[in-house]
Each structure stands twice: as structure tokens, then as C-alpha cells.
Amino acid sequence: MDVNTMRLLATALVMGLGTLAPGLAIGWIGSKSVEAIGRNPEAASKVQTMAILAIAFAEAVAIYALVIALIIKFVV
């Protein structure tokens, strides 16, 4: 394997794992927040705020993975 092949493989691996984990986390956060609102409707605004904040942090991980993949592909 040459360097270009390894670079492309590393980029694919970073993007694959870097989007799989946040995708699963966002789904889990969404399902648990809907479950919490179903159990206690009075707390819907607090649960919704916390869920949106947690989803934003999970999405940030995917953006960091994209930045790292672009650095691997074009800089290294």
C-alpha cells in the first residue's frame, strides 16, 4: 500500500466512526427525551432544552471528525 491509499483509508475510517457514534447518540438522546416527556409532561420544557443542548454537543463530535478527516486528506 502506498501513502495515498493509506491516507484515503484513514480518512474513510475517521469519517465512518466519526459520524456513526454521534448518529447513534442523537437517536438515543431523542428517544430518551421523548420517553421522559411522556412520563412527566410538566417537565417538557426542561427536558427539551437539555435534549437540544446534548444533541448539539453530539453533533459537534461529527464536525470535529470532519475537520480531522479533511486535515488527513489534504494536509498530511
C-alpha positions in Angstrom: 0.0 0.0 0.0 1.3 3.4 -0.9 0.9 6.6 1.2 -2.1 7.9 -0.8 -4.1 4.7 -0.2 -3.3 4.8 3.5 -4.4 8.5 3.6 -7.7 7.7 1.9 -8.3 4.7 4.2 -7.6 6.8 7.3 -10.0 9.5 6.0 -12.7 6.9 5.4 -12.2 5.4 8.9 -12.3 8.7 10.6 -15.5 9.8 8.8 -17.1 6.4 9.3 -16.6 6.2 13.0 -16.9 10.0 13.5 -20.4 10.0 12.1 -21.7 6.6 13.4 -21.2 7.4 17.1 -22.9 10.8 17.0 -25.7 9.4 14.9 -26.4 6.7 17.5 -26.1 9.3 20.3 -28.6 11.7 18.7 -31.1 8.9 18.3 -30.6 7.7 21.8 -31.0 11.3 23.2 -34.1 11.8 21.2 -35.7 8.6 22.3 -34.9 9.1 25.9 -36.2 12.7 25.9 -39.5 11.7 24.3 -39.8 9.0 26.9 -39.1 11.5 29.7 -41.7 13.9 28.3 -44.2 11.1 28.1 -43.6 10.2 31.7 -43.7 13.7 33.0 -45.3 16.2 30.7 -44.9 19.2 33.1 -41.1 18.9 32.7 -41.3 19.1 28.9 -39.6 22.5 28.5 -36.6 21.5 30.8 -36.2 18.1 29.0 -36.4 19.7 25.6 -33.8 22.3 26.5 -31.4 19.7 27.8 -32.0 17.4 24.8 -31.3 20.1 22.3 -28.1 21.0 24.2 -27.0 17.4 24.3 -27.7 16.9 20.6 -25.6 20.0 19.8 -22.7 18.5 21.7 -23.1 15.2 19.9 -23.2 16.9 16.5 -20.0 18.8 17.4 -18.2 15.5 17.6 -19.2 14.8 14.0 -18.0 18.2 12.9 -14.6 17.6 14.6 -14.3 14.3 12.8 -15.0 16.1 9.5 -12.2 18.6 10.3 -9.8 15.8 11.2 -10.7 13.9 8.0 -10.1 17.0 5.9 -6.7 17.5 7.6 -5.7 13.9 7.0 -6.8 14.1 3.3 -5.3 17.4 2.3 -2.6 18.4 4.8 -0.8 15.3 6.0 
